[in-house]
């Protein structure tokens, strides 16, 4: 296992972190401790020292599982990270939740406490000022109940940078992977200011575990064992990343991810060049179908044409058919679909096209949009 500096804190976590959001569950929706605790213990035995949970994970029982797994271990090397959302609470409620979390973990302190899924507007409304969550967090630090304060966020990159530049945080947890590089500027800003950088979703929230496009497999180096292996090693090839989190829920997955994180040089120059060539080639395939320029919009019947084509590209180019179909179904149910790093898809699905023909003359690629939308509906619907 390799270890990295967590910003200027002095902490040196394992490069692979154990995300405790996807631990096995029982039928009642709570954590299956009999299965989950041995998994966490195995990860710790293999050298993982960073475990990440949150107030609401698995109905609050994820933190209990982590607490059981760390009992009897030297806390000197362990880093327990958790989170409290502040969207609807102030400092008093924040403190109450912290005390409950300490009981769940059965521990006297938490190493890294995050403001969970933080948006700039929430930080202004509930974090700042007298009686705010930031004041409560500073008091908890003075009492030794938490060591460092961080935040996780899916806000815009610009707002994430604003949060970083407040100087109030020691670390940040952001989504970043081969298919979503939208947080590269915030990662760079966090590293420059001395914050630890934890990456969530290095395998795309599990999407890339199913990623097996023939085009990619023909292009990536023989030294890459699988799509998750590639995903983790690619994230860790960024020297500004402190920890790559993986939400592991199987013993084999733990073994594989630990092996991926064990490389002293996650991707060498030859491997990195091959991966960049692969990504460029896949993007060129995607652009053959649609570049997402939006010239075809708006659709008079409110079909999100580029959004439907984006989902089709996940199937056709990246081989992620289950992911594409699941999100097409959400769109058909009237839900918005946020494809991180790409766009938010909203509007109607391809099957709602009335074939009016207004879009086709606007397409600079001369795509036969009506025919393509029919194909999308037939494939993903």
C-alpha positions, 0 to 999 in steps of 0.5 A: 500500500502506498501512503500520501500526505493529506495536505498540511495536516500531518496525516499520511493516509493510505492512498486507497480509502474504504468507502463505507456507503455501500456495505452489505445491507439486511432486508430492513435497510440496515447494515449487515454487520456479520458480513460488513465488519469482517470486510472492513477488518480485512481492508484494515489488515491489508493496509487501508488506514482511511475509512469514510462514512457519513451521518446518513449512510445505511440509515446511520448504521454504516458508522456503527459497522466502522466502529465495530471494525476498529475496536481494539486497533491502534488509532495512531495510524487510523483515519476515521472520516465522516460527514454531517449535512448542514443544509437544514441545521445550525450549530446546536443540531450539528453538535447533537449529531456529532455526539450521536456519531461518537457513540456510533463509532464508540470512539472519543474523537473523529479525525476528519469531519466533513460538512456533507454535500456542501453548497456555497449557499448552505455554507453562508446560511447555516455554516457562518455566523453566531450559532452556525455550524462552523462555530460548533465545529471549532468548539468541537475541535477545541474540545478534541472531539474532531481533529480536522474540518473538511467538506464534500461537495457536488456544487459548481466548480466555481463555488467549490473553489470559493469554499476552498478559498475561505481558508476554513477547511483542512480537506475536501472530498470531490468526485473525479474519474476518467469520465468526469474531470469537472473538478480538476480546477478545485482539486488543483486549488485545494492542493495549492492551499494545502488541503488534503484531497479525497476523491469519491467515485474514482470508479464512477459510482460503480459505473466503470465496474461495468465498463468493458467497451471493446474499443477501450480494451484494445487500446489500454495497456496489457498491464491494466487488469480491468476497468476498475484497476484502470480507474483507480490507478488513473486517479492516483496518478494525479499527485494532487490526490491524497486518497481515492475512496472505493465503496467496496462491498465484496472481499474480492473487490477489496483484494483487487483495489488494494492491488491497484493502489499498491503501485508506487507509480500508479501509471508509468509514462507509457501507460499514461500515454496509452490511456490518453490515446484511448480516451481521445479515441473514445471521444472521437467515437462519441463525437461521430454521433453527437458533440452536444453542441445544442444547435438542434435545441430547443425541441418544440416537443421538449425532447432533450436531443443531446441528452438522449444521445449522451445516454446512447453514447454510454451504451454505444461507445463506453459499453455501459448499457445498464447505466444508460438504460437506468437513466433513460428510465429515470428520464421517462419517469420525469426525473432529471438526470445529472451526468457529472462531467457532462450535463443535466438531462431534462425534458422528454425521452427519445420515444416522445419525438413527433418527427417534426423535422425542425432539428435536422437542418440545424445540426452541423454534423448532418446527423439524421436525428429522427432516425437516431432518436428512434434507435435510442428509444429502441435500444434504451427504452 
